[in-house]
Amino acid sequence: MSEPSVFVVHEFSIRAADQAEIDAALAVIVSHIREAHPEVLSCQTYKQWVGPRGHRGYIWLEGFESLSAMDSGTTTPSCVEAWEPIYRLAQDGSVLRSVWLGTPDTLAMRR
């Protein structure tokens, strides 16, 4: 398997009371991607412990081999359905989406 070099990044904040529902929704999205989107090489989720985002902040990354691999995917009604709880429960104005490029191994370290 190739390492992702392109990442679609979703950032959003939710009320602490909605955390269990969001975590369940993200698990559904992982299952959906695993079954329906072979172009996605990886999914990662991070929760903000402290920081500038509204509490509780989330960052979701979908990794792709390339920009063309990212562009090859299609949004389906089941995608929209899977993401519905995220957009419904996200705090107003907190949803950000972006595309990030990976960097060479010399700019990273993992033990």
N, C-alpha and C positions, 0 to 999 in steps of 0.2 A: 504494500500500500504506500502511496506517495504521502509525503508530509504536506499539510495545507500551506499554501503561500498567500492565500487571499481569505479574508475573514469578513463576513457580514456581521456587524455588531448591532445588537439591539440593547438599548439602555432604558430602564423605566423604574419608577418608584411606586410602591404600594403602601397601603396602611398595614401596620403590623398585624391587625386582626385578619387580614386576607392572606397571610403568608402560607398557610396550609393549602388553601385553594390554588394559589399560584404555583406552589411546588408540585401539586398534583397535575396542574395544567401543563407545566414544563415537562413532566414525565410523559404525558400524552404526546406532546410535540416530538420528543425524542423517539418515541415508538413510531409515530407517523413518518418522521424523516428516515428512520431505519428501513421502513417498508416501502416508501414511495419515492425517495430521493437519493438514488445511488451517487449523484454528483456531489453530495455533501459527505466529506470525509470524516468530519468530527463535529461534535457539539460540546460546548463547555458552558457552565453557568457559574457565576460568581455573585455572592451576596455582599453588599457593603456592611461592614461592621460599624465603622464610623467614617465620616467624611462629608463632603459637600452636598451630596444628593439627598433628596427627601428620604426619610427613613420608612421603610426598608428599601434600599436601592438594589437593583439587579443589573447584571451585565450578562448577556447571552451572546455567544459566538458560534457561528457556523463556519467551518473551515472547508475551503475548496482548493483543488489543485492549481487552478488558474482563473483568470477573469473570464475566459471563454467557458470554462466548466461552470462557473457561477451563472453566466448568462444562459447556459443550456437548460437550466431548471425552469419549471413552469409552476405558477400558482394555480391550485385547483380549489374547488369548493371545500374539500376536506382540509386544505391548508387554512383557509379562512375560518372554518369551524374550529380547528385546533387552536388557533391564535385568539379566538374571540374572548376567552376569559382574561387573557393578558391585557388586551385593549380595554375591556370593560372595567377591570379593576385597577388599572394604572391611574395614578393621580393625574389630574388635569395638567397638561403641558409638560409632563415628565418623559414622554416617549421620544427617544432619539434613535435614528437609524443611520448607520454609516458603513463604509467599506474601507477596510484597512489592509495594507500589504505587509506580508512578512518581511523579515530582514535576514541577512546572512547569519550563519551559525556563529560567526565571530562576534556578533552583537548579543549573544545569549549564553546562558550557562544553566546547566541542570546537573544535579548530583544523583 
